[in-house]
Amino acid sequence: MKHIAFSFIFTAMLLCSCGTNTTKSEITAEMAYEGVSNYCHSAYDWSVTKENPSIMYVQMGEETDSAYQVVFRSYTGAFVNFYVNKTSGTTRMEEYVPTLDVRNEAGTINLFDYLKKEN
């Protein structure tokens, strides 16, 4: 009887796990770009772009299995690399100043705080 019960439980677990995909991403590249862009437009002064729009920008960087990189370039020449976790939306920021060759951790944000909510 124990053998039958074990077989039943094993079969049920097997059937339940067949439909799940553990590598499914919740965050898309478009969402990563939109959220970081919204953050950058709210956190940084873009008034200098009125005369020279190309002096500041947000663009997609490299992609790994677990994260999207979104790059913000400031009018000062500094870059902020945003590493967006594809599953959680947690976004790590790293500032890079090429003229000084200095990298600093700049904090974290939750991407979902900067995505537009759909009604």
N, C-alpha and C positions, 0 to 999 in steps of 0.2 A: 504494500500500500504506500509506503514511504517513497518507493521508486516511482510510482505513478504520479504522486503529488509533486515530486521533484521534477519529473519530466514535464508536467503541466506548467509549473512555474517557469522553468527554463524556456519552454516554447512561448509562453506569454511574454517574457522579457525579450526574447529574440524578435517576435513580431512587433512589439512596441518600439524597438530600437531601429527597425528597418527604415522607417520613414523620417528619421531625424538626420540632419546634416550638421555636424559639429563645426564645419568650416564656413558656414554661411556668414556673410558680412551683413551687418546692420547699417553701416555707413557707406555711402557711395562716394566716388570721387567728386561728383557734383555737389553733394552735401558738404564735403570737407572744404571745397573751394568757397561755397556760399557762406558757410559759418565763419571761416577765417576772414573772408572779405568783409563781412558785416562787423566782426570784431575790430578789424583794422580801421574801418571807417568811423567807428565809434570811439576808438582809443587814441587815434593819432590825428593831428591837424593836417588836413588835406588842402588848406587854402593856398599853399604854394603851387598846387597843380593847376590853378586857374591860368597862370601864365605859361607853364611848361608841364603839360599833362604826363609826359613820359618820365618825369623826375621821381615819381612814386608809383609803385604798382604791386599787385598781388598776382602770383602765377603758380601753377602746379609744378611741383618738383618730382622727385623720384617716388616710386611706390615699392613697398615690400609686401610680404605676405600678411603682415600684421598692421601696417600703418601707411598713411598717405603723408607726403611731405608737401606743404604749401609754403611758398616763400613770399615774404613781404620785403620790399626794398623801400627804405626811407629816403627822403631828400638829402639826408646827411651822408648817404653812401653806405650806411649800416644795413644789414640784412637780419630779419628775424625769421628763423626756420620754425615752422609749426609742424609737429609730428602728431597726426591725428590717428588715434587707435581705432581701427576699423570696427571693432566690436563694441567698445564702451563709449566712444566719443570723447574720452579724456584726451586732452591736447597739451603736449609738452612744448614749451617755447624755448628756443635757444637763440641768443643774439650773437651775431658775428660782425666784427668791425674789421674789414679787410685791410685798411690802411695801418692798423695797429696789430693785425693778426691776433686778435683777442676774441675768445669765445666765452660766453657766460650763460648759465642757465637763467632764464627770465621768468619762470613760473609756469603755471598750468591754467587752463580754462576748460570748461565743459562745453563742447561744441553745441550741444542741444540748447544752451542758453542764447546762442546767436543764430539759430535757424528760425526762419519765419514759421509761425504756427499756422497750419491750414485749418480752415473752418469747415 
